[in-house]
Amino acid sequence: MVTAKAKKLFVVIAYDVSSTRKRSKIAKLLEACGRRVNKSVFECMLSKSQFAKIRNTIETLVNKKTDSVVYYTLCVNCYCNINRYPENEYEANEIVVV
């Protein structure tokens, strides 16, 4: 049996950063590669190398004592079962290539 592997990872990145300057840098970084779904939550479709680079960049900005970042990597089945309210027509009809 041959198992197909996805070329991209679907990653939800959520952060709580106390510094406005650093928070803005993180938002700008994530806006370039993902979709903002909440003030500090982004959905990103990334290659493994992109994910590693973004994670490294974010983790150089955050303060371990006061800030936090969470990365949720979701499988294709989980991605297909995402429910949004209110549902945006563009998002509902979006084509995702994995």
KAWOSUL-V979617 format. One record per helix or strand of 2 or more residues. SS is the DSSP state (~ for helix, > for strand). FROM is the first residue (numbers start at 1). TO is the last residue. Records with the same first field share a line. If there is no record, write none. Layout:
SS: FROM-TO  FROM-TO
This chain:
>: 9-16  34-38  41-46  68-74
~: 20-31  48-61  76-80  89-92
